[in-house]
Amino acid sequence: MTTNRLEAFSDGVLAIIITIMVLELKVPHGSDFETLTPLLPKFLSYLFSFIYVGIYWNNHHHLFQAIEKVNGKVLLANLGLLFWLSLLPFVTGWMGENQFAANTVALYGFVLLMCALSFLFLEKSAIKHEGEESNIGQALANRWKERISTTGYFSGIILAFFYPIISLLIFYSIALLWILPDQRIENRLNQKRP
């Protein structure tokens, strides 16, 4: 099976996730800038989650440039990723509403960890389907970014109960690691071109 329908469905789900998150930002009553101050934690939560969804969209797009065909396991792995990403609006809203309280940051980190593990499972499913010698198998042979990310998420979840702001700094340091599309895939695809 080709990847077209999977990519279109995933793009639609990610667009809906961003829409739901922005709808959580309620317009304040009043026209002075002071009425915006209580919205700052919600806006920061939205901004950070928007960046994360954008990173997943970018890397998902790059991943499927290297994947030539899918099977049922790849489709299920993709649905698993979309499930965890669909929880971002809830944990984003809860965290912003409660000014980054410890439990909210820990749950936010847990959802980010599950998104990362789901993306890793999607990669592994695609490699298993296409083979280690495929474009995707060759491009993702080195997984240092994935190891750093999962270790950071685990650490951030634990730290969230004691130092939630440090946890957020860890989570967004990981986002900076991934903000540019995965160069491993681009490099591999460029090597294959005549």
SEKE-340173 format. One record per atom (N, C-alpha, C): x, y, z; residue in one letter. Coordinates in steps of 0.1 Angstrom, whole numbers, plus 5000, padded with zeros to 4 digits. Example, Ala and Ser with C-alpha at 12.3 -4.5 7.8 and 13.67 -1.06 7.14 Angstrom:
513249435078A
512349555078A
513249675078A
512849785071S
513749895071S
512950005079S
This chain:
500949885000M
500050005000M
500950125000M
500450234993T
501250354993T
500950435006T
501650545007T
501550625020T
500550745019T
499950765007N
499150885004N
498050905014N
497250805017R
496050825025R
496450845040R
497550765044L
498050785058L
498550925060L
499250975050E
499751115052E
498651215052E
497651205044A
496551295043A
495751295056A
495451175061F
494751155074F
495551225085F
496851195086S
497651245097S
497751395096S
497851455084D
497851595083D
496551665088D
495451595085G
494151645090G
494051645105G
494551535111V
494451515126V
495351625132V
496551645127L
497451745133L
496851885132L
496151915121A
495552045119A
494452065129A
493651955132I
492551965142I
493151985156I
494251915159I
494851925172I
495252075174I
495852135165I
496252275166I
495052365168I
494052335160T
492752415161T
492152405175T
492152285180I
491552265194I
492352345204I
493652335203M
494552405213M
494252555212M
494152615200V
494052765200V
492652805205V
491652715203L
490252745208L
490252755223L
491152695230E
491252695244E
491652835249E
492252915241L
492553055245L
491353145244L
490653175255K
489453245255K
489753395255K
488953475247V
489153615247V
488753675260V
489653765266P
489253825279P
488253935277P
487553965288H
486654085288H
487454205292H
487554305283G
488254425286G
489254445274G
489654575273S
490454615261S
491854655265S
492154655278D
493554705281D
494454575282D
495754605281F
496654495280F
496754415294F
496354475304E
496354405317E
495454285318E
494354295310T
493454175309T
494054055303T
495154075296L
495853965289L
496853895299L
497153955310T
498153895319T
497753765325T
496453745329P
496153605333P
496153495323P
496153545310L
496253445299L
497653395296L
498653465301L
500053435298L
500453285300L
500153225311P
500453085312P
499752995302P
498553025299K
497852955288K
498452975275K
498853095272F
499453125259F
500753055258F
501553065268L
502852995268L
502752845266L
501752785273S
501452645271S
501052615256S
500252695251Y
499852685237Y
501052695228Y
501852795230L
503052815221L
503952695221L
504252645233F
505152535234F
504552405227F
503252385229S
502652265223S
502552285208S
502252405204F
502252435189F
503552395183F
504652435190I
505952405185I
506152255184I
505752185194Y
505852035194Y
505051975183Y
503852015181V
502951965170V
503651995157V
504152115155G
504852145143G
506152055141G
506852025151I
508051945150I
507551805146I
506451755152Y
506051615148Y
505551615133Y
504851725129W
504351735115W
505551735106W
506551815109N
507751825100N
508451685099N
508751625111N
509451495111N
508551385105N
507251385107H
506351285101H
506451305086H
506451425081H
506551445066H
507851395061H
508951425068H
510251375063H
510251225064H
509751165074L
509751015076L
509050955064L
507951015060F
507150945049F
507650985035F
508751075034Q
509451095022Q
510350975019Q
510750915030A
511750795028A
510950665028A
509750655033I
508950535033I
508250525020I
508450405014E
507750385001E
506450315002E
506250225012K
505050155013K
504750125027K
503450105030V
503050075044V
502249945044V
502149895056N
501249775059N
500449805071N
499649705075G
498749725087G
499549765100G
500649715102K
501449745114K
501849895114K
502349945102V
502750085101V
501450175103V
500350135097L
499150205099L
498750215114L
498850105121L
498450105136L
499450185144L
500750175140A
501750255147A
501550405145A
501050445133N
500750585130N
499550625139N
498550535140L
497350575148L
497750585163L
498650505167G
499150525181G
499850655183G
500650705174L
501250835174L
500150945175L
499150935166L
498151035165L
497251035178L
497150915184F
496350915197F
497050995207F
498350975209W
499151045220W
499151195216W
499351235203L
499351375200L
498051435202L
496951355201S
495651415203S
495351455217S
496151405227L
496051435241L
496751565244L
497551615235L
498251745238L
497351865241L
496251875234P
495351995238P
494851985252P
494551865257F
494051845271F
495151885281F
496351825279V
497451845289V
497951985288V
497952045276T
498352185274T
497352275282T
496052255280G
495152335287G
495152325302G
495352205307W
495352175321W
496652245327W
497752235320M
498952295325M
498852445325M
498352505315G
498252645314G
497252705324G
496152635326E
495052675335E
495652675350E
496552585353N
497052575366N
498452625368N
498852715360Q
500152785361Q
501352695363Q
501352585355F
502552495355F
502752425368F
501652385374A
501752315387A
502452175384A
502952115395A
503851995394A
503151885387A
501951845391N
501251735385N
500851755370N
500551885367T
500251915353T
501451905344T
502551945349V
503851935341V
504251795340V
504051715350A
504451575350A
503551505339A
502251525339L
501451465329L
501751515315L
502051635313Y
502451695301Y
503751615296Y
504651605305G
505851525301G
505651385298G
504651325305F
504351185302F
503751175287F
502851265284V
502351265270V
503351285260V
504351375263L
505451405253L
506251275252L
506551205263L
507251085263L
506550975254L
505250965256M
504550865248M
504450905234M
504451035230C
504551075216C
505851035210C
506951055218A
508251015213A
508350865211A
507950795221L
507950645220L
507150595208L
505950655206S
505050615195S
505750645182S
506450765181F
507150795168F
508250695166F
508950665176L
510050565175L
509450425171L
508350385176F
507650265172F
507250265158F
506750385153L
506450405139L
507650385130L
508750445134E
509950435126E
510350285126E
510350215137K
510750075138K
509849985129K
508550015129S
507549945122S
507849955107S
508150085103A
508450105089A
509750035084A
510750045093I
512049975090I
511849825089I
511049765098K
510849625097K
510049585085K
509149675080H
508349645068H
509249655056H
510049765055E
510849785043E
512249725043E
512749695055G
514049625056G
515149725060G
516149675066E
517249745071E
518049825060E
518049765048E
518749825037E
517949925029E
516749955033S
515850055027S
516350195030S
515750285023N
516150425026N
515850465041N
514750425046I
514450455060I
515350375070I
515650255066G
516550175075G
517950235075G
518450275064Q
519750335063Q
519750475070Q
518750555068A
518750685073A
518650685088A
517950595094L
517750595109L
518650485116L
519750455110A
520550355117A
521150415130A
521450545130N
521950605142N
520750675149N
520550635162R
519350695169R
519750775182R
520850845181W
521350925193W
520251025197W
519651095188K
518651195192K
517451135199K
517051015195E
515950945202E
516350905216E
517550855218R
518050825231R
518050945241R
518651055236I
518651175244I
517251215247I
516351215238S
514951265240S
514251175251S
514351045249T
513550965259T
514150975273T
515550985274T
516151005287T
515751135293T
515651245285G
515251375289G
513851375294G
512951315287Y
511551305291Y
511351235304Y
512051115306F
511951045319F
512451135330F
513651205328S
514151285338S
513151405341S
512651465331G
511751575333G
510451535340G
509951415338I
508751375345I
509051365360I
510151305363I
510451285377I
510751425384I
511451505377L
511751645382L
510551725384L
509551705376A
508351785376A
507651795390A
507851685397F
507151685410F
507951765420F
509151805417F
509951885426F
510252025420F
510652025408Y
510952155401Y
510352155387Y
509052195386P
508352195373P
508952285363P
509552395367I
510052485357I
511352425350I
512152355358I
513352285353I
512852175343I
511752105346S
511252005337S
510852065324S
510152185325L
509752245312L
510952285304L
512052335311L
513252365304L
513852245297L
513752125303I
514252005297I
513451975285I
512051985286F
511151945275F
511452035263F
511652165266Y
511852255254Y
513252255249Y
514252205257S
515552175252S
515552065242S
514651965245I
514451855236I
513851905223I
512851995224A
512252045212A
513252115203A
514152185209L
515252255201L
516052155194L
516252035200L
517051935193L
516351885180L
515051885180W
514251835169W
513651945160W
513852075163I
513152175156I
513452175141I
514652145137L
514952125123L
514551985118L
513951975106P
513651845102P
514851745102P
514551615104D
515551515106D
516451515094D
517751565096Q
518651565085Q
519151425081Q
519051325089R
519451195085R
518651145073R
517351175073I
516551135062I
516851215049I
516951345051E
517351425039E
518651385033E
519651365042N
520951325037N
520951195029N
520151095035R
520050965028R
519350985014R
518351055014L
517551075001L
518451154991L
519251244995N
520151314986N
521251234981N
521651134989Q
522751034984Q
522150944973Q
520850914974K
520250824964K
519950894951K
519951024950R
519651094938R
520851094929R
520551084916P
521751084906P
522351224905P
